């Protein structure tokens, strides 16, 4: 998987989170991939080292406070 595919897939998995949190996390993972590429890894290898999108999305969702998630859900319903 290349960087663009990874970021787009991750964005899709995080679509119900607050947009600010999603953008912060996407920037973080883009920087991680770029750092690994600067160290000599190919784009695909740099992405593969991060783990699966599903694992990363689950970890990100677990880190978001429940109150913030509820607030975002209420905002989306309005």
Secondary structure, 3 states (H helix, E strand, C coil): CCHHHHHHHHHHHCCCCCHHHHHHHHHHHHHHHHHHHHCCCCHHHHHHHHCCHHHHHHHHHHHCCHHHHHHHHHHHHC
